[in-house]
Each structure stands twice: as structure tokens, then as C-alpha cells.
Amino acid sequence: MKILSINGSRRKAGNTESLIQSILTPFQRGGAQTESIFLGDFTIGACTGCEGCRNSWVCVIKDDFAQIVKKLDEADGIVFASPTYWYSVTSDMKRFIDRCYSLIQFPVTRKEWISKYQGSKKACVTAAVCEQFEESAMGNTLSLLTDFSKDIGLDVVETVKGLGFFEAGSIKADHRLMEKAETAGQHLFDHIKR
Ligand SMILES: Cc1cc2nc3c(=O)[nH]c(=O)nc-3n(C[C@H](O)[C@H](O)[C@H](O)COP(=O)(O)O)c2cc1C
């Protein structure tokens, strides 16, 4: 079993990374192959809307995006996680998501699409962290990650939300949330295994 985590934060040992680590714990325990990447370590340019991917599932822009698609192709499970930056995902995550336009096709009308991973049984957990305690401060961070994951054909098994964390790694002191994240990881593990 292969599990890939994709982190939209550039803060190493930050709150998003801590949340991801808890989600991945059951996979490490269960002997799965895990890989964690920070999108900021890759060069991913903005989608230009050129439609060059229209009939190919392949983005024509030559940068590191294809490397990440290869990792997605090979993964059984994925964790998409981002801190909130101004009520949404980080710009690294948003550029990545925009480029995943190449993973959907509109064969008949613009109202309906097919996705590269539909029917693939790939599953995911989405997670988001923000500083403020009010739900509204997170904006669309978690719903965007979740809707996007569904749109590219992944089964979203669970979503995890961390409200009220600012200092890097401070989220680790919230043992209940860390346990919740681990349980979400366990549910993803069980979902993939069955
Ligand atoms: C540019 C920027 C914008 C942010 N915008 C928000 C926001 O809109 N709402 C919020 O609650 N926190 C916001 N934050 C705080 C981060 O979401 C918070 O510190 C989070 O824990 C960072 O996660 P990380 O440690 O994984 O990078 C912002 C932080 C930065 C740097």
C-alpha cells in the first residue's frame, strides 16, 4: 500500500505537517509505504488556461507538476493538507489544484466531466489548519480541498480541521485533535485495505 501526503505549507515542522504525521501514523504502523511532500519544494507554475490538456490528461507546461502526477498515479491513498492563507489554501496548493485541471475531461458537454481517477478506488483524507478559533476564519480551505479531491475522482474518507493554531508545531499539544487525525488515518487505511 502506498500513501502520499501533499502539504501546501512551506513551514517545515509546522502545524500542517504535524497534522499529516498523525494521519500517517496508522500507515507507518501497518507497514505501508509513505511519502510526504511539500509543494513549495517543487516548481509548479500557474495554469494558463491554454486547454492543451483537453484530450490528453497531460498538462503541456514543462515543470515539476508531472512528477507529482506520477506520485498520484502510484498512490493508493492521498492526504491533501493546507494551512489557511487569507480564508483559503496557500498559493502553492492553489497553483497545484489549478494544474490538476488536466486530470479531468469534458467529453460531451461542459456540464459534465470525467476524471482520471474515477473508478480507481483511490481514497483520501483532507486536512486544514488556521490560527483563529472561529470556523469562518478558515474560509473555504477545507471545503476546497474536499471538493477538489472528489472532482478528480477520489473517495474522501474523512476531513480534519484544526482551529486556533499559530506557532509552528503548537498543534501537537492538542492531544484530542492529534488522536482525531490518527483515527482519520486509520479509517483511510481500513478503507483502502478492504
Ligand atoms: C499569509 C498568511 C495568511 C494567513 N491567513 C489566515 C486566515 O485567513 N485565517 C486564519 O485563521 N489564519 C491565517 N493564517 C495563519 C495560519 O493559517 C496558521 O499560522 C497555521 O497554523 C500555519 O500552518 P503551518 O504551520 O502548517 O504553516 C495566515 C498565515 C499566513 C502566513
The ligand as an SDF file (V2000), in Angstrom:
LIG
                    3D

 31 33  0  0  0  0  0  0  0  0999 V2000
   -0.0780   34.7540    4.6340 C   0  0  0  0  0  0  0  0  0  0  0  0
   -0.8370   34.1640    5.7890 C   0  0  0  0  0  0  0  0  0  0  0  0
   -2.2260   34.2560    5.7850 C   0  0  0  0  0  0  0  0  0  0  0  0
   -2.9710   33.6860    6.8260 C   0  0  0  0  0  0  0  0  0  0  0  0
   -4.3350   33.7830    6.8010 N   0  0  0  0  0  0  0  0  0  0  0  0
   -5.0750   33.2340    7.8020 C   0  0  0  0  0  0  0  0  0  0  0  0
   -6.5020   33.3300    7.7880 C   0  0  0  0  0  0  0  0  0  0  0  0
   -7.1250   33.8500    6.8650 O   0  0  0  0  0  0  0  0  0  0  0  0
   -7.1850   32.7880    8.8460 N   0  0  0  0  0  0  0  0  0  0  0  0
   -6.5360   32.2110    9.9140 C   0  0  0  0  0  0  0  0  0  0  0  0
   -7.2040   31.8020   10.8630 O   0  0  0  0  0  0  0  0  0  0  0  0
   -5.1870   32.0680    9.9060 N   0  0  0  0  0  0  0  0  0  0  0  0
   -4.4450   32.5580    8.8910 C   0  0  0  0  0  0  0  0  0  0  0  0
   -3.0680   32.4260    8.8870 N   0  0  0  0  0  0  0  0  0  0  0  0
   -2.4050   31.6340    9.9720 C   0  0  0  0  0  0  0  0  0  0  0  0
   -2.0440   30.1860    9.5470 C   0  0  0  0  0  0  0  0  0  0  0  0
   -3.1340   29.5240    8.9510 O   0  0  0  0  0  0  0  0  0  0  0  0
   -1.5970   29.4040   10.7870 C   0  0  0  0  0  0  0  0  0  0  0  0
   -0.4940   30.0430   11.3940 O   0  0  0  0  0  0  0  0  0  0  0  0
   -1.2710   27.9550   10.5040 C   0  0  0  0  0  0  0  0  0  0  0  0
   -1.0950   27.2960   11.7520 O   0  0  0  0  0  0  0  0  0  0  0  0
    0.0030   27.7830    9.6800 C   0  0  0  0  0  0  0  0  0  0  0  0
    0.2190   26.4270    9.4140 O   0  0  0  0  0  0  0  0  0  0  0  0
    1.6890   25.8130    9.1320 P   0  0  0  0  0  0  0  0  0  0  0  0
    2.4270   25.8550   10.4550 O   0  0  0  0  0  0  0  0  0  0  0  0
    1.4620   24.4340    8.6620 O   0  0  0  0  0  0  0  0  0  0  0  0
    2.3220   26.6620    8.0840 O   0  0  0  0  0  0  0  0  0  0  0  0
   -2.2940   33.0170    7.8790 C   0  0  0  0  0  0  0  0  0  0  0  0
   -0.8890   32.9260    7.8650 C   0  0  0  0  0  0  0  0  0  0  0  0
   -0.1700   33.4970    6.8470 C   0  0  0  0  0  0  0  0  0  0  0  0
    1.3450   33.4020    6.8560 C   0  0  0  0  0  0  0  0  0  0  0  0
  1  2  1  0
  2  3  1  0
  2 30  2  0
  3  4  2  0
  4  5  1  0
  4 28  1  0
  5  6  2  0
  6  7  1  0
  6 13  1  0
  7  8  2  0
  7  9  1  0
  9 10  1  0
 10 11  2  0
 10 12  1  0
 12 13  2  0
 13 14  1  0
 14 15  1  0
 14 28  1  0
 15 16  1  0
 16 17  1  0
 16 18  1  0
 18 19  1  0
 18 20  1  0
 20 21  1  0
 20 22  1  0
 22 23  1  0
 23 24  1  0
 24 25  2  0
 24 26  1  0
 24 27  1  0
 28 29  2  0
 29 30  1  0
 30 31  1  0
M  END
$$$$
